Amino acid sequence: MHRVALAFALGAVLAAAWAAPGQYLAIGAGIGAIGAGWVAYGRRGAPGTARLVAAGAITAGGIGLLLGVLRVAIALAALGHLGRLLA
């Protein structure tokens, strides 16, 4: 499960740098990474390395989620400014 969480986290960070639909993919993959990482981290019987990778996936997924939300907010602010410019 920690590998899935890490894949989602890396996908979220990479998708945040992509063009138009990337920010939405980053938001979705970030949420997936946080959820899968939380489940993987909660397994008490897992080895320490797996739990550490899961915690890192939660962190990287959160960064990807934050970057995706930030890109959406910037796009909405730019559209608001264009609307005021044309009105």
PyRosetta script that sets phi, psi and omega in degrees:
from pyrosetta import init, pose_from_sequence

init()
pose = pose_from_sequence("MHRVALAFALGAVLAAAWAAPGQYLAIGAGIGAIGAGWVAYGRRGAPGTARLVAAGAITAGGIGLLLGVLRVAIALAALGHLGRLLA")
pose.set_psi(1, -31.5)
pose.set_omega(1, -179.6)
pose.set_phi(2, -67.9)
pose.set_psi(2, -29.0)
pose.set_omega(2, 177.1)
pose.set_phi(3, -69.8)
pose.set_psi(3, -38.1)
pose.set_omega(3, 176.8)
pose.set_phi(4, -64.3)
pose.set_psi(4, -43.6)
pose.set_omega(4, 179.0)
pose.set_phi(5, -62.8)
pose.set_psi(5, -40.5)
pose.set_omega(5, 179.0)
pose.set_phi(6, -67.7)
pose.set_psi(6, -37.8)
pose.set_omega(6, 177.2)
pose.set_phi(7, -64.4)
pose.set_psi(7, -43.0)
pose.set_omega(7, 176.7)
pose.set_phi(8, -61.7)
pose.set_psi(8, -41.5)
pose.set_omega(8, -178.1)
pose.set_phi(9, -65.2)
pose.set_psi(9, -46.1)
pose.set_omega(9, 178.2)
pose.set_phi(10, -65.2)
pose.set_psi(10, -38.0)
pose.set_omega(10, 176.0)
pose.set_phi(11, -63.3)
pose.set_psi(11, -37.4)
pose.set_omega(11, 179.5)
pose.set_phi(12, -67.0)
pose.set_psi(12, -42.5)
pose.set_omega(12, -179.4)
pose.set_phi(13, -68.4)
pose.set_psi(13, -40.3)
pose.set_omega(13, 178.0)
pose.set_phi(14, -69.2)
pose.set_psi(14, -38.8)
pose.set_omega(14, -179.5)
pose.set_phi(15, -67.7)
pose.set_psi(15, -27.0)
pose.set_omega(15, 178.3)
pose.set_phi(16, -66.0)
pose.set_psi(16, -22.5)
pose.set_omega(16, 179.6)
pose.set_phi(17, -92.5)
pose.set_psi(17, -8.8)
pose.set_omega(17, -179.0)
pose.set_phi(18, -76.8)
pose.set_psi(18, 173.3)
pose.set_omega(18, 179.9)
pose.set_phi(19, -73.7)
pose.set_psi(19, -156.7)
pose.set_omega(19, -164.8)
pose.set_phi(20, -34.5)
pose.set_psi(20, -62.2)
pose.set_omega(20, -176.7)
pose.set_phi(21, -80.6)
pose.set_psi(21, 0.5)
pose.set_omega(21, -175.6)
pose.set_phi(22, -61.8)
pose.set_psi(22, -36.5)
pose.set_omega(22, -177.6)
pose.set_phi(23, -66.6)
pose.set_psi(23, -34.5)
pose.set_omega(23, 179.4)
pose.set_phi(24, -74.5)
pose.set_psi(24, -36.1)
pose.set_omega(24, 174.3)
pose.set_phi(25, -65.3)
pose.set_psi(25, -37.3)
pose.set_omega(25, 178.5)
pose.set_phi(26, -64.5)
pose.set_psi(26, -39.8)
pose.set_omega(26, 178.6)
pose.set_phi(27, -64.7)
pose.set_psi(27, -46.6)
pose.set_omega(27, -179.6)
pose.set_phi(28, -65.8)
pose.set_psi(28, -45.1)
pose.set_omega(28, 180.0)
pose.set_phi(29, -68.7)
pose.set_psi(29, -32.8)
pose.set_omega(29, 176.7)
pose.set_phi(30, -64.9)
pose.set_psi(30, -42.9)
pose.set_omega(30, 176.9)
pose.set_phi(31, -64.1)
pose.set_psi(31, -41.4)
pose.set_omega(31, 177.4)
pose.set_phi(32, -62.9)
pose.set_psi(32, -40.3)
pose.set_omega(32, 179.8)
pose.set_phi(33, -66.6)
pose.set_psi(33, -40.8)
pose.set_omega(33, 179.1)
pose.set_phi(34, -65.2)
pose.set_psi(34, -43.7)
pose.set_omega(34, 180.0)
pose.set_phi(35, -66.3)
pose.set_psi(35, -47.2)
pose.set_omega(35, -179.7)
pose.set_phi(36, -67.6)
pose.set_psi(36, -36.9)
pose.set_omega(36, 177.8)
pose.set_phi(37, -66.3)
pose.set_psi(37, -37.3)
pose.set_omega(37, 178.9)
pose.set_phi(38, -64.2)
pose.set_psi(38, -41.7)
pose.set_omega(38, 178.7)
pose.set_phi(39, -66.4)
pose.set_psi(39, -44.2)
pose.set_omega(39, -178.9)
pose.set_phi(40, -66.9)
pose.set_psi(40, -36.7)
pose.set_omega(40, 179.7)
pose.set_phi(41, -70.6)
pose.set_psi(41, -29.7)
pose.set_omega(41, -177.9)
pose.set_phi(42, -74.6)
pose.set_psi(42, -11.0)
pose.set_omega(42, 179.1)
pose.set_phi(43, -76.3)
pose.set_psi(43, 106.8)
pose.set_omega(43, -176.2)
pose.set_phi(44, -69.0)
pose.set_psi(44, -27.3)
pose.set_omega(44, -177.8)
pose.set_phi(45, -83.6)
pose.set_psi(45, -5.8)
pose.set_omega(45, -178.3)
pose.set_phi(46, -73.9)
pose.set_psi(46, 152.8)
pose.set_omega(46, 177.4)
pose.set_phi(47, -64.9)
pose.set_psi(47, 159.9)
pose.set_omega(47, -177.0)
pose.set_phi(48, -61.7)
pose.set_psi(48, -35.6)
pose.set_omega(48, 179.8)
pose.set_phi(49, -64.1)
pose.set_psi(49, -42.1)
pose.set_omega(49, 179.8)
pose.set_phi(50, -64.6)
pose.set_psi(50, -39.5)
pose.set_omega(50, 178.4)
pose.set_phi(51, -68.7)
pose.set_psi(51, -35.5)
pose.set_omega(51, 178.1)
pose.set_phi(52, -68.5)
pose.set_psi(52, -39.8)
pose.set_omega(52, 175.8)
pose.set_phi(53, -64.2)
pose.set_psi(53, -39.0)
pose.set_omega(53, 178.3)
pose.set_phi(54, -64.5)
pose.set_psi(54, -40.2)
pose.set_omega(54, 177.5)
pose.set_phi(55, -65.8)
pose.set_psi(55, -38.6)
pose.set_omega(55, 175.8)
pose.set_phi(56, -65.8)
pose.set_psi(56, -36.1)
pose.set_omega(56, 177.4)
pose.set_phi(57, -67.0)
pose.set_psi(57, -36.3)
pose.set_omega(57, 175.8)
pose.set_phi(58, -62.3)
pose.set_psi(58, -43.2)
pose.set_omega(58, -179.4)
pose.set_phi(59, -66.3)
pose.set_psi(59, -49.3)
pose.set_omega(59, -179.4)
pose.set_phi(60, -65.8)
pose.set_psi(60, -36.5)
pose.set_omega(60, 176.1)
pose.set_phi(61, -65.0)
pose.set_psi(61, -37.8)
pose.set_omega(61, 176.1)
pose.set_phi(62, -65.1)
pose.set_psi(62, -37.6)
pose.set_omega(62, 177.0)
pose.set_phi(63, -66.4)
pose.set_psi(63, -43.8)
pose.set_omega(63, 177.0)
pose.set_phi(64, -62.2)
pose.set_psi(64, -40.5)
pose.set_omega(64, 177.0)
pose.set_phi(65, -63.1)
pose.set_psi(65, -45.1)
pose.set_omega(65, 179.7)
pose.set_phi(66, -62.9)
pose.set_psi(66, -42.1)
pose.set_omega(66, 178.3)
pose.set_phi(67, -64.9)
pose.set_psi(67, -39.6)
pose.set_omega(67, 177.7)
pose.set_phi(68, -65.1)
pose.set_psi(68, -44.2)
pose.set_omega(68, 178.5)
pose.set_phi(69, -64.9)
pose.set_psi(69, -38.1)
pose.set_omega(69, 178.7)
pose.set_phi(70, -64.1)
pose.set_psi(70, -40.1)
pose.set_omega(70, 178.0)
pose.set_phi(71, -66.1)
pose.set_psi(71, -38.8)
pose.set_omega(71, 177.3)
pose.set_phi(72, -65.7)
pose.set_psi(72, -42.1)
pose.set_omega(72, 179.4)
pose.set_phi(73, -63.9)
pose.set_psi(73, -40.1)
pose.set_omega(73, 178.3)
pose.set_phi(74, -65.4)
pose.set_psi(74, -41.0)
pose.set_omega(74, 178.6)
pose.set_phi(75, -64.7)
pose.set_psi(75, -40.9)
pose.set_omega(75, 178.4)
pose.set_phi(76, -67.0)
pose.set_psi(76, -37.9)
pose.set_omega(76, 177.5)
pose.set_phi(77, -66.1)
pose.set_psi(77, -39.7)
pose.set_omega(77, 178.6)
pose.set_phi(78, -65.4)
pose.set_psi(78, -39.8)
pose.set_omega(78, 176.8)
pose.set_phi(79, -65.4)
pose.set_psi(79, -36.0)
pose.set_omega(79, 176.7)
pose.set_phi(80, -65.1)
pose.set_psi(80, -40.9)
pose.set_omega(80, 178.4)
pose.set_phi(81, -67.2)
pose.set_psi(81, -38.6)
pose.set_omega(81, 176.7)
pose.set_phi(82, -66.0)
pose.set_psi(82, -37.3)
pose.set_omega(82, 177.4)
pose.set_phi(83, -62.9)
pose.set_psi(83, -41.9)
pose.set_omega(83, 177.2)
pose.set_phi(84, -69.1)
pose.set_psi(84, -31.5)
pose.set_omega(84, 179.1)
pose.set_phi(85, -68.1)
pose.set_psi(85, -38.4)
pose.set_omega(85, -178.3)
pose.set_phi(86, -84.3)
pose.set_psi(86, -16.7)
pose.set_omega(86, -178.1)
pose.set_phi(87, -84.9)
pose.dump_pdb("model.pdb")
